Amino acid sequence: MNIDHFATVRNSRGGDQPDPVLAALIAEQAGADGIVVHLREDRRHIRDRDVYLLKQVITTKLDLEMATHEDIIRIACDLKPEMATLVPEKRQELTTEGGLDVVSNLNNIKEANKRLHDAGIKVSLFIEPSMDQIDASLETDADMIEIHTGVFAEHKTEEGKVEELDKIEAAAKYAHDNHLTVNAGHGLDYNNIKLFRTIHTIDEVSIGHSVVARAMFVGIDQAVREMINLIKHGTQ
Ligand code: PXP
Protein backbone atom coordinates (compact mmCIF):
# COMPACT_ATOMS: atom_id res chain seq x y z
CA MET A 1 0.00 0.00 0.00
CA ASN A 2 1.46 3.33 -1.09
CA ILE A 3 0.55 6.02 1.46
CA ASP A 4 2.08 9.09 -0.23
CA HIS A 5 -1.26 10.81 -0.72
CA PHE A 6 -2.08 10.92 2.98
CA ALA A 7 1.04 13.07 3.21
CA THR A 8 -0.14 15.14 0.23
CA VAL A 9 -3.34 16.03 2.13
CA ARG A 10 -1.40 16.70 5.34
CA ASN A 11 1.04 19.01 3.60
CA SER A 12 -1.76 20.97 1.88
CA ARG A 13 -2.47 22.73 5.20
CA GLY A 14 1.08 22.81 6.47
CA GLY A 15 0.11 20.96 9.66
CA ASP A 16 0.42 17.39 10.87
CA GLN A 17 -3.01 15.90 10.00
CA PRO A 18 -3.72 13.36 8.60
CA ASP A 19 -0.64 11.47 9.70
CA PRO A 20 0.53 9.06 6.97
CA VAL A 21 2.14 6.92 9.66
CA LEU A 22 -1.28 6.27 11.24
CA ALA A 23 -2.63 5.47 7.76
CA ALA A 24 0.15 2.88 7.39
CA LEU A 25 -0.74 1.20 10.68
CA ILE A 26 -4.43 1.00 9.75
CA ALA A 27 -3.53 -0.37 6.30
CA GLU A 28 -1.34 -3.05 7.90
CA GLN A 29 -4.14 -4.04 10.28
CA ALA A 30 -6.47 -4.33 7.30
CA GLY A 31 -4.03 -6.81 5.74
CA ALA A 32 -1.59 -4.81 3.61
CA ASP A 33 1.63 -6.79 3.20
CA GLY A 34 3.89 -3.78 3.05
CA ILE A 35 4.04 0.00 3.10
CA VAL A 36 5.43 1.99 0.18
CA VAL A 37 6.54 5.62 0.34
CA HIS A 38 8.27 7.79 -2.21
CA LEU A 39 10.75 10.14 -0.59
CA ARG A 40 11.04 12.72 -3.34
CA GLU A 41 13.93 15.11 -3.65
CA ASP A 42 11.49 18.06 -3.24
CA ARG A 43 9.72 16.35 -0.26
CA ARG A 44 6.35 17.25 -1.74
CA HIS A 45 4.56 14.56 0.22
CA ILE A 46 6.56 12.09 2.32
CA ARG A 47 9.17 13.69 4.60
CA ASP A 48 12.23 12.42 6.41
CA ARG A 49 10.30 12.26 9.71
CA ASP A 50 7.73 9.93 8.08
CA VAL A 51 10.23 7.40 6.79
CA TYR A 52 12.16 7.17 10.06
CA LEU A 53 8.96 6.81 12.08
CA LEU A 54 7.53 4.23 9.67
CA LYS A 55 10.69 2.15 9.92
CA GLN A 56 10.24 2.05 13.68
CA VAL A 57 6.53 1.30 13.91
CA ILE A 58 5.37 -0.79 10.96
CA THR A 59 5.43 -4.55 11.34
CA THR A 60 5.35 -5.69 7.69
CA LYS A 61 8.01 -4.18 5.44
CA LEU A 62 8.99 -0.76 4.18
CA ASP A 63 9.56 -0.18 0.48
CA LEU A 64 11.30 3.15 -0.08
CA GLU A 65 10.65 4.47 -3.58
CA MET A 66 13.50 6.72 -4.57
CA ALA A 67 15.55 8.26 -7.32
CA THR A 68 19.31 7.80 -7.40
CA HIS A 69 20.03 11.25 -5.92
CA GLU A 70 23.02 11.32 -3.61
CA ASP A 71 21.20 12.69 -0.55
CA ILE A 72 18.35 10.18 -0.93
CA ILE A 73 20.77 7.25 -1.29
CA ARG A 74 22.48 8.43 1.89
CA ILE A 75 19.15 8.52 3.75
CA ALA A 76 18.21 5.06 2.42
CA CYS A 77 21.51 3.55 3.57
CA ASP A 78 21.00 5.07 7.01
CA LEU A 79 17.29 4.13 7.23
CA LYS A 80 17.73 0.57 5.94
CA PRO A 81 14.21 -0.15 4.66
CA GLU A 82 13.58 -3.79 3.74
CA MET A 83 13.62 -2.78 0.09
CA ALA A 84 14.15 0.22 -2.17
CA THR A 85 12.43 0.71 -5.50
CA LEU A 86 14.44 2.91 -7.85
CA VAL A 87 12.29 5.19 -9.99
CA PRO A 88 12.98 8.06 -12.39
CA GLU A 89 12.03 11.42 -10.92
CA LYS A 90 11.25 14.72 -12.59
CA ARG A 91 10.47 17.81 -10.53
CA GLN A 92 7.41 18.95 -12.48
CA GLU A 93 5.63 15.58 -12.87
CA LEU A 94 2.39 14.90 -10.95
CA THR A 95 3.39 11.28 -10.39
CA THR A 96 6.15 8.96 -11.65
CA GLU A 97 5.96 9.10 -15.44
CA GLY A 98 7.27 5.94 -17.08
CA GLY A 99 9.85 3.45 -16.00
CA LEU A 100 13.54 3.80 -15.31
CA ASP A 101 15.79 3.69 -18.38
CA VAL A 102 18.19 1.09 -17.02
CA VAL A 103 19.78 0.53 -20.44
CA SER A 104 21.01 4.15 -20.67
CA ASN A 105 21.86 4.56 -16.98
CA LEU A 106 23.49 1.22 -16.34
CA ASN A 107 26.55 2.41 -14.41
CA ASN A 108 24.66 4.87 -12.25
CA ILE A 109 22.08 2.22 -11.30
CA LYS A 110 24.74 -0.46 -10.76
CA GLU A 111 26.54 1.87 -8.36
CA ALA A 112 23.31 2.74 -6.48
CA ASN A 113 22.40 -0.96 -6.22
CA LYS A 114 25.80 -1.79 -4.80
CA ARG A 115 25.55 0.89 -2.12
CA LEU A 116 22.03 -0.19 -1.18
CA HIS A 117 23.02 -3.86 -1.14
CA ASP A 118 25.99 -3.06 1.08
CA ALA A 119 23.51 -1.51 3.53
CA GLY A 120 21.47 -4.75 3.47
CA ILE A 121 18.62 -3.35 1.34
CA LYS A 122 16.98 -5.35 -1.46
CA VAL A 123 16.64 -3.39 -4.70
CA SER A 124 13.78 -3.30 -7.16
CA LEU A 125 13.87 -1.38 -10.45
CA PHE A 126 10.68 0.23 -11.75
CA ILE A 127 10.76 -0.47 -15.50
CA GLU A 128 8.57 -0.72 -18.58
CA PRO A 129 7.61 -4.26 -19.68
CA SER A 130 10.61 -4.48 -22.03
CA MET A 131 13.05 -7.39 -22.41
CA ASP A 132 15.94 -4.94 -22.98
CA GLN A 133 15.20 -3.22 -19.68
CA ILE A 134 14.99 -6.61 -17.94
CA ASP A 135 18.34 -7.71 -19.42
CA ALA A 136 19.90 -4.45 -18.24
CA SER A 137 18.28 -4.88 -14.80
CA LEU A 138 19.92 -8.31 -14.54
CA GLU A 139 23.28 -6.70 -15.28
CA THR A 140 22.82 -4.28 -12.38
CA ASP A 141 22.40 -7.15 -9.92
CA ALA A 142 18.89 -5.99 -8.93
CA ASP A 143 16.85 -8.40 -6.82
CA MET A 144 13.49 -7.43 -8.25
CA ILE A 145 11.73 -5.43 -10.90
CA GLU A 146 8.45 -3.58 -10.65
CA ILE A 147 6.71 -3.51 -14.01
CA HIS A 148 5.18 -0.13 -14.80
CA THR A 149 1.47 -0.71 -15.43
CA GLY A 150 0.60 2.92 -16.20
CA VAL A 151 0.28 2.45 -19.97
CA PHE A 152 -2.02 -0.53 -19.38
CA ALA A 153 -4.13 1.41 -16.89
CA GLU A 154 -4.52 4.42 -19.17
CA HIS A 155 -5.69 2.49 -22.23
CA LYS A 156 -9.28 3.49 -22.93
CA THR A 157 -10.28 0.33 -24.81
CA GLU A 158 -10.51 -3.27 -23.63
CA GLU A 159 -8.42 -4.40 -26.66
CA GLY A 160 -5.70 -1.90 -25.81
CA LYS A 161 -5.65 -3.06 -22.19
CA VAL A 162 -5.46 -6.73 -23.17
CA GLU A 163 -2.62 -6.03 -25.63
CA GLU A 164 -0.61 -4.19 -22.96
CA LEU A 165 -1.43 -6.89 -20.41
CA ASP A 166 0.04 -9.50 -22.80
CA LYS A 167 3.26 -7.46 -22.87
CA ILE A 168 3.29 -7.29 -19.07
CA GLU A 169 2.68 -11.03 -18.78
CA ALA A 170 5.51 -11.87 -21.23
CA ALA A 171 7.91 -9.52 -19.44
CA ALA A 172 6.94 -10.93 -16.03
CA LYS A 173 7.58 -14.48 -17.27
CA TYR A 174 10.94 -13.55 -18.78
CA ALA A 175 12.08 -11.80 -15.59
CA HIS A 176 10.76 -14.62 -13.39
CA ASP A 177 12.54 -17.24 -15.55
CA ASN A 178 15.72 -15.22 -14.99
CA HIS A 179 15.26 -15.38 -11.22
CA LEU A 180 14.06 -11.85 -10.62
CA THR A 181 11.17 -11.29 -8.24
CA VAL A 182 8.46 -9.47 -10.19
CA ASN A 183 6.19 -6.76 -8.81
CA ALA A 184 3.84 -4.43 -10.68
CA GLY A 185 2.24 -1.08 -10.10
CA HIS A 186 0.94 2.30 -11.19
CA GLY A 187 -2.64 3.17 -11.99
CA LEU A 188 -4.05 -0.10 -10.66
CA ASP A 189 -7.62 0.22 -9.36
CA TYR A 190 -10.68 -1.72 -8.22
CA ASN A 191 -11.62 -2.54 -11.83
CA ASN A 192 -8.40 -3.25 -13.68
CA ILE A 193 -6.77 -5.23 -10.85
CA LYS A 194 -8.99 -8.23 -11.70
CA LEU A 195 -7.09 -8.74 -14.97
CA PHE A 196 -3.90 -9.38 -12.99
CA ARG A 197 -5.25 -12.38 -11.13
CA THR A 198 -4.14 -14.73 -13.91
CA ILE A 199 -0.50 -13.57 -13.98
CA HIS A 200 1.06 -15.87 -11.42
CA THR A 201 4.62 -14.70 -12.01
CA ILE A 202 3.79 -11.36 -10.37
CA ASP A 203 4.63 -11.49 -6.70
CA GLU A 204 3.28 -8.17 -5.42
CA VAL A 205 1.34 -5.15 -6.61
CA SER A 206 1.97 -1.63 -5.35
CA ILE A 207 -1.19 0.50 -5.19
CA GLY A 208 -1.76 4.00 -3.86
CA HIS A 209 -4.10 6.46 -5.51
CA SER A 210 -7.18 4.30 -6.04
CA VAL A 211 -7.14 2.96 -2.47
CA VAL A 212 -6.57 6.41 -0.94
CA ALA A 213 -9.41 7.79 -3.10
CA ARG A 214 -11.78 5.04 -1.94
CA ALA A 215 -10.63 5.45 1.67
CA MET A 216 -12.02 9.00 1.60
CA PHE A 217 -15.52 7.52 1.32
CA VAL A 218 -15.35 4.21 3.19
CA GLY A 219 -12.30 4.57 5.43
CA ILE A 220 -8.80 3.12 5.08
CA ASP A 221 -9.63 -0.22 6.68
CA GLN A 222 -12.48 -1.04 4.30
CA ALA A 223 -10.72 0.35 1.23
CA VAL A 224 -7.66 -1.85 1.88
CA ARG A 225 -9.74 -4.93 2.70
CA GLU A 226 -11.77 -4.57 -0.50
CA MET A 227 -8.62 -4.31 -2.62
CA ILE A 228 -7.06 -7.33 -0.93
CA ASN A 229 -10.24 -9.32 -1.51
CA LEU A 230 -10.13 -8.42 -5.20
CA ILE A 231 -6.48 -9.44 -5.46
CA LYS A 232 -6.93 -12.71 -3.56
CA HIS A 233 -10.45 -13.77 -4.42
CA GLY A 234 -11.58 -11.65 -7.38
CA THR A 235 -14.51 -10.15 -5.47
CA GLN A 236 -14.67 -6.91 -3.52
N1 PXP B 1 4.71 2.01 -8.09
C1 PXP B 1 5.51 3.09 -8.33
C2 PXP B 1 6.94 2.83 -8.67
C3 PXP B 1 5.01 4.40 -8.23
O1 PXP B 1 5.82 5.44 -8.48
C4 PXP B 1 3.66 4.59 -7.85
C5 PXP B 1 3.14 5.98 -7.69
O2 PXP B 1 3.69 6.56 -6.56
C6 PXP B 1 2.88 3.45 -7.60
C7 PXP B 1 3.42 2.18 -7.74
C8 PXP B 1 1.46 3.56 -7.18
O3 PXP B 1 0.72 4.11 -8.23
P1 PXP B 1 -0.78 4.55 -7.99
O4 PXP B 1 -0.75 5.65 -6.98
O5 PXP B 1 -1.24 4.98 -9.34
O6 PXP B 1 -1.51 3.34 -7.46
Boltz pocket constraint, residues with backbone or C-beta under 6 A from the ligand:
constraints:
  - pocket:
      binder: B
      contacts: [[A, 2], [A, 4], [A, 38], [A, 65], [A, 85], [A, 87], [A, 95], [A, 96], [A, 126], [A, 146], [A, 184], [A, 185], [A, 186], [A, 187], [A, 188], [A, 206], [A, 207], [A, 208], [A, 209], [A, 210]]
      max_distance: 6.0
